[in-house]
Amino acid sequence: MYLPQQFNHPEHARNIILENPFASLVSNDDDGFPFISHIPVKLMPHATDAQQDMLLGHVAKGNPHAGFLSKRPQVLLTFMGPQAYMSPAVYPDLIRVPTWSYVAVHVKAEVRILEGEEAKDALLKQLIADHEPAYAQQWRGLPETYTHPMMNAIVAFEMKLLKVQTKVKLNQHRPESHLAMHAAYDAGGESEKALALWMRRLGLVS
């Protein structure tokens, strides 16, 4: 990822992943062309060292990606946060052009396939706990004749982080535009309001 220094914010990687857990998982297929699956990912934070965080995910067993992961375990995951157009109207002068603001994390990772129903069940329960805790009781109550085939139909895996890049592109290097930019985003839709919040998180506006 192209990452100018003013947009480099590694300290926010965890929060971006936690807030945007639906990732693009990228591998090369057998012809060397990128193959992408869109999957929910569970971040497992390490107690003391973010570089030792783990990610958990799964794909359908029928997805060709399952085979690519076994053959080529190094992958790229991308997490996309809020994004929106930025008008040059936020600048006090007119010699400017439009651009796009966005928040993203790229993770290079090493995959290890998780074998056995116990590991798959643990992964699914963690995803349920994150996204619909009330469903946990229903999942536990389903008959094994249903849950076993469901778990047999997925390939679960954990991912060790090898490299993390975090980009928060909010015009940090143009302080003269921050107040007008924040006002425009704060008056916009859901994604724009989220970018306004990020401007406050970075201290670009008070």
C-alpha positions in Angstrom: 0.0 0.0 0.0 1.2 3.5 -0.8 1.7 5.0 2.6 3.0 8.6 2.9 4.3 9.2 6.4 1.6 11.8 7.3 -1.1 9.1 6.8 0.7 6.3 8.7 -1.1 5.5 12.0 -0.1 2.0 13.2 -1.5 2.7 16.6 -5.0 2.5 15.2 -4.7 -0.8 13.4 -6.6 -2.8 16.1 -9.5 -0.4 16.3 -9.9 -0.3 12.5 -10.0 -4.1 12.3 -12.4 -4.4 15.3 -14.7 -1.8 13.8 -14.5 -3.2 10.3 -14.1 -7.0 10.6 -15.4 -7.9 7.1 -12.1 -8.4 5.2 -11.0 -9.0 1.7 -8.7 -12.1 1.8 -6.3 -12.2 -1.1 -4.2 -15.1 -2.3 -2.8 -16.1 -5.7 -4.6 -18.8 -7.6 -2.8 -21.7 -9.4 -2.2 -19.4 -12.4 -0.6 -16.7 -10.2 -3.6 -14.3 -10.5 -5.1 -12.7 -7.3 -8.1 -14.6 -5.9 -10.2 -12.7 -3.3 -12.8 -14.0 -0.8 -14.8 -11.6 1.4 -15.0 -13.0 4.9 -15.7 -12.0 8.5 -12.5 -12.0 10.6 -12.0 -12.3 14.4 -9.2 -10.3 15.9 -7.5 -12.1 18.9 -5.5 -9.3 20.6 -2.4 -10.3 22.5 -2.3 -9.1 26.1 0.9 -7.2 25.8 2.2 -7.1 22.2 0.0 -6.1 19.2 2.6 -7.7 16.9 1.6 -11.0 18.3 -2.1 -10.6 17.7 -3.9 -13.4 15.8 -6.7 -13.4 13.3 -9.3 -16.1 12.8 -11.4 -16.8 9.7 -13.1 -19.4 7.6 -14.2 -20.1 4.0 -16.5 -22.6 2.5 -14.8 -26.0 1.8 -16.1 -25.7 -1.7 -14.4 -22.3 -2.2 -11.2 -22.7 -4.3 -9.6 -20.4 -1.8 -9.4 -23.3 0.7 -7.0 -25.1 -1.5 -4.9 -22.0 -2.2 -4.5 -21.5 1.5 -3.1 -25.0 1.9 -0.7 -24.6 -1.0 0.3 -21.0 -0.3 -0.3 -20.0 3.3 0.9 -16.4 3.0 -2.0 -14.1 2.4 -3.0 -10.4 2.3 -6.1 -9.2 4.2 -7.5 -5.7 3.6 -9.9 -4.0 6.0 -11.7 -0.9 4.7 -13.1 1.6 7.1 -15.2 4.7 6.3 -14.4 6.5 3.1 -15.9 9.6 1.3 -15.2 12.2 -1.4 -13.6 15.5 -0.3 -14.4 18.6 -2.2 -11.7 21.3 -2.8 -14.3 23.7 -1.4 -12.8 23.0 2.0 -9.7 24.9 1.1 -9.5 28.7 1.6 -7.9 29.1 -1.9 -9.2 27.8 -5.3 -6.1 26.2 -6.7 -6.9 22.8 -5.4 -8.4 19.5 -6.6 -10.8 17.0 -5.2 -9.6 13.9 -3.4 -10.9 10.9 -1.3 -10.6 10.4 2.4 -10.4 6.8 3.8 -9.3 4.5 6.6 -7.7 1.2 5.8 -5.5 -1.6 7.2 -3.5 -4.1 5.1 -2.2 -7.3 6.9 0.3 -9.7 5.5 -0.3 -13.0 7.4 0.7 -16.7 7.6 -2.2 -19.1 7.6 -2.5 -22.3 9.7 -5.5 -24.5 9.0 -7.5 -25.5 12.1 -8.4 -29.1 12.1 -11.3 -30.7 13.9 -14.9 -29.8 14.9 -13.9 -28.4 18.3 -11.7 -25.7 16.7 -14.3 -24.8 14.1 -17.0 -24.7 16.8 -14.9 -22.4 18.9 -14.3 -20.1 16.0 -18.0 -19.9 15.1 -18.9 -19.2 18.7 -16.5 -16.3 18.8 -18.0 -14.8 15.7 -21.5 -15.2 17.1 -20.4 -13.5 20.3 -19.1 -10.6 18.3 -22.1 -10.1 16.0 -25.2 -11.7 17.6 -24.7 -12.9 21.2 -28.4 -13.8 21.5 -28.0 -16.5 18.8 -25.4 -18.4 20.9 -28.1 -20.3 22.8 -29.9 -21.3 19.6 -26.6 -22.5 18.1 -25.8 -24.6 21.1 -29.3 -26.1 21.0 -29.2 -27.2 17.3 -29.0 -31.0 16.7 -25.6 -32.5 15.9 -27.1 -33.9 12.7 -27.3 -30.3 11.5 -24.2 -28.7 13.1 -21.8 -31.5 12.1 -22.5 -31.2 8.4 -22.4 -27.3 8.7 -19.0 -27.4 10.3 -17.7 -30.0 7.9 -18.6 -27.6 5.1 -16.1 -25.0 6.2 -12.3 -24.6 6.4 -11.3 -22.7 9.5 -7.9 -21.1 10.0 -5.8 -18.8 12.2 -3.5 -16.1 10.8 -0.2 -15.0 12.3 0.5 -11.3 11.5 3.7 -10.8 9.5 3.3 -7.1 8.5 0.6 -4.5 9.3 0.1 -1.2 7.4 -2.4 1.3 8.6 -3.5 4.3 6.6 -5.8 7.1 7.9 -6.0 9.6 5.0 -7.7 12.7 6.4 -5.7 15.6 4.9 -3.5 15.8 8.0 -0.9 17.9 6.1 -3.5 20.6 5.2 -4.5 22.1 8.6 -6.0 25.1 6.8 -8.8 22.8 5.6 -9.6 20.9 8.8 -12.4 23.0 10.2 -14.3 23.2 6.9 -13.6 19.6 6.1 -14.9 18.4 9.5 -18.0 20.5 9.2 -18.8 19.1 5.8 -18.3 15.5 6.9 -20.2 16.0 10.1 -23.2 17.2 8.1 -23.1 14.2 5.7 -24.1 10.6 5.7 -23.0 7.7 7.9 -19.6 7.3 6.3 -18.9 11.1 6.3 -19.9 11.3 10.0 -17.5 8.4 10.7 -14.7 10.3 9.0 -15.5 13.4 11.1 -15.2 11.2 14.2 -11.8 10.1 13.0 -10.7 13.7 12.5 -11.5 14.2 16.2 -9.7 11.0 17.2 -6.6 12.3 15.5 -6.9 15.7 17.1 -7.2 17.5 13.8 -10.2 19.4 15.3 -11.3 19.8 18.8 
